[in-house]
Amino acid sequence: MDGFPPLARNADPVTSHEAAESVDISAGQRIVLDALAHGPMTDEEIYDRVVTIGARISPSGCRTRRCELVRLGQVVGAGYYGRTRAGRWAVTWRLIGR
């Protein structure tokens, strides 16, 4: 699937694969998925990675796309926190199945 993580795992039931095929992932969501394919990150780290590849998206837009991916079941909290540049704690996000 274009080098992006699959929307359903091989071991998932057929219904999960059918649902995954029906999901329309936006270009912005693909960019966030691609960033998270490099490992768990905070929203700030996701944005930093997205900017390095030249994507034109705002920090707010990046967070919105990540939130959409959470609702779609593609991204979850990694279970630990990272620090922002301001020194605050932030949720670290990861792809499902990683």
N, C-alpha and C positions, 0 to 999 in steps of 0.2 A: 504494500500500500504506500507507494511513493516515499519509502524510507521512514515513514512515521509509524509509531507504535500501532498495533492492531487494536480495533475497538472491542474485540472479543478474543479471549484466550482459546487456544486449541482445545483445551479440556472442557470448555463451556458447552452447555447443551445447545442443540440446534436453534432453539428459540432465541438464545442470546446472540447467535450469529445473524439470525434474521433481523433482530432488532438493531444490531450494529450496522447492518447494510442499509437500514432505513434512516439512519442518523446522518444529517447533513452537517458536516463539520466545516465551519467557516475558515477562511484563510488565517484570520487572527488566532483562532483556536489551534490551527495546525502549527502556527509559529510557537505557541506556548507548549504544545505537546512536544515539539522538536527540542525546545529548550530543556524540558523536564526529562527527555530521553538521556540527558547527560548526568542525571542523578537528582536527588531531592534538593529543593531550593526554597528560599523564602520568596515572597512576591518581588521584593527588591532585587534579589539575585536573578529571578526569572527575567525581569525587565532589563537588567544589565546584560544578560546573555542575548536577549532579543535585539538589543541595540547594536551589539557587536556584529551581528549578521546583516545589519543595515535595514532592518524592518522599521517601518514608519508607524509607530504606535505609541500612545502616551502611557505613562505609568498607570493612570486610571483605566485606560482601555485594556491594558495588559491584565490588571486585576479582574476586570469584568469578564474577559475571556476565560481566565482561570476559574472564576466562580461558575461560569456556564459549564465548564468541563467537570467541575465538582457535581453539579446538578445532573449532568449526563452520565455520571458514574465512571468517568475516565481518570479522575484525579482525587486523591484523598490526603488528609493530613498524615505526615510521616510518623507522628507520634513523639516528636521532639521539637524544640524551638531553636531558632537561630537568632543572631543579633543583627539589627539594622546598623547602618553607618552612624545613626544617632545613638546607638548603644541600647536601643529598646529590644525587647524580646518579640519575635514574630514567628508565626506558625511556619513550619517547613512543609512543603507540599511534595508529593511524589505521584508517579503514574501508578495506576492499579496494577498489581502483579509484579511490582519491582521493589 
